[in-house]
Amino acid sequence: MIFGFLAGVTNSMFGLGGGMIITPFLIKINFSTKEAHANSLCVTLLISIVSISVFFCNNYIKIINIDEFLIIFSGAIGAFAGTFLLKKINHNLLRKFFACFSFWAGCQLILN
């Protein structure tokens, strides 16, 4: 339960932490990498719905021009493509890519 709580807190505070916490935890309890990523998305979706609702009620969400809609649309297409790529990527390569992406994201936060 502590991992779920931490995922919820980091997801609502940082907008991405849910998957960064849930995925390694699921791998640690013997989910395959691909199962962990898929199940992490389910958990993150539910956490995100709660966070979005609270942010929306507090007027933090503002979609005011076409750029935001284009980002949402292209993100949806990217998510669709990612589900097909996940089937084709080797388990070990996927874990290494996730680790490199996590490292890169952390460096971006520190340096910017």
PLY file of the C-alpha trace (Angstrom):
ply
format ascii 1.0
element vertex 112
property float x
property float y
property float z
element edge 111
property int vertex1
property int vertex2
end_header
0.00 0.00 0.00
2.87 2.37 0.64
3.88 2.17 -3.03
0.35 3.02 -4.11
0.27 6.01 -1.76
3.68 7.23 -2.97
2.57 6.78 -6.58
-0.52 8.90 -5.93
1.44 11.67 -4.20
4.17 11.85 -6.84
1.71 11.61 -9.71
-0.35 14.52 -8.42
2.70 16.60 -7.47
4.96 15.93 -10.44
2.62 14.59 -13.12
4.59 11.41 -13.80
5.71 9.70 -10.62
3.03 7.04 -10.54
4.62 4.92 -13.23
8.13 5.61 -12.00
7.24 4.07 -8.64
4.72 1.39 -9.61
6.66 -0.17 -12.52
9.83 -1.07 -10.56
7.70 -2.29 -7.66
5.69 -4.60 -9.92
8.90 -5.95 -11.47
10.24 -6.59 -7.99
7.17 -8.70 -7.13
7.72 -10.88 -10.23
5.69 -9.18 -12.95
7.40 -9.33 -16.33
8.61 -5.97 -17.58
5.82 -5.77 -20.12
3.17 -6.78 -17.55
4.56 -4.21 -15.13
4.33 -1.43 -17.71
0.79 -2.36 -18.72
-0.46 -2.69 -15.14
1.33 0.49 -14.13
-0.66 2.33 -16.78
-3.90 1.06 -15.23
-2.86 2.27 -11.79
-1.59 5.58 -13.15
-4.81 6.13 -15.10
-6.91 5.87 -11.97
-4.53 8.06 -9.97
-4.50 10.61 -12.81
-8.30 10.76 -12.99
-8.40 11.72 -9.31
-5.59 14.27 -9.72
-7.16 15.78 -12.85
-10.51 16.12 -11.08
-8.97 18.00 -8.17
-6.85 20.21 -10.44
-9.88 20.95 -12.64
-12.04 21.88 -9.63
-9.28 24.26 -8.48
-9.05 25.90 -11.95
-5.50 24.72 -12.66
-6.41 23.17 -16.00
-6.68 25.66 -18.83
-6.88 24.56 -22.45
-7.02 27.83 -24.31
-5.70 27.29 -27.81
-5.09 24.79 -30.58
-1.54 23.96 -29.38
-2.86 22.17 -26.30
-5.32 20.19 -28.40
-2.53 19.20 -30.80
-0.40 17.99 -27.88
-3.31 15.91 -26.56
-4.03 14.47 -30.01
-0.40 13.64 -30.78
0.00 12.15 -27.29
-2.95 9.85 -27.95
-1.39 8.71 -31.23
1.94 8.16 -29.46
0.24 6.09 -26.75
-1.40 3.93 -29.41
1.95 3.42 -31.16
3.65 2.64 -27.85
1.31 -0.26 -27.14
2.36 -1.89 -30.43
6.05 -1.17 -29.82
5.83 -2.75 -26.38
4.92 -6.09 -28.00
7.98 -5.99 -30.22
10.69 -4.73 -27.86
12.89 -7.25 -26.06
12.34 -7.48 -22.28
15.95 -6.58 -21.39
16.09 -3.72 -23.88
12.86 -2.31 -22.47
14.25 -2.36 -18.92
17.42 -0.59 -20.05
15.43 2.01 -21.98
13.22 2.65 -18.93
16.29 3.06 -16.71
17.97 5.44 -19.19
14.79 7.47 -19.60
14.38 7.72 -15.80
17.99 8.88 -15.47
17.58 11.42 -18.29
14.36 12.78 -16.77
16.04 13.16 -13.38
18.99 15.00 -14.93
16.62 17.37 -16.74
14.91 18.22 -13.47
18.22 18.89 -11.73
19.80 20.90 -14.54
16.82 23.05 -15.53
0 1
1 2
2 3
3 4
4 5
5 6
6 7
7 8
8 9
9 10
10 11
11 12
12 13
13 14
14 15
15 16
16 17
17 18
18 19
19 20
20 21
21 22
22 23
23 24
24 25
25 26
26 27
27 28
28 29
29 30
30 31
31 32
32 33
33 34
34 35
35 36
36 37
37 38
38 39
39 40
40 41
41 42
42 43
43 44
44 45
45 46
46 47
47 48
48 49
49 50
50 51
51 52
52 53
53 54
54 55
55 56
56 57
57 58
58 59
59 60
60 61
61 62
62 63
63 64
64 65
65 66
66 67
67 68
68 69
69 70
70 71
71 72
72 73
73 74
74 75
75 76
76 77
77 78
78 79
79 80
80 81
81 82
82 83
83 84
84 85
85 86
86 87
87 88
88 89
89 90
90 91
91 92
92 93
93 94
94 95
95 96
96 97
97 98
98 99
99 100
100 101
101 102
102 103
103 104
104 105
105 106
106 107
107 108
108 109
109 110
110 111
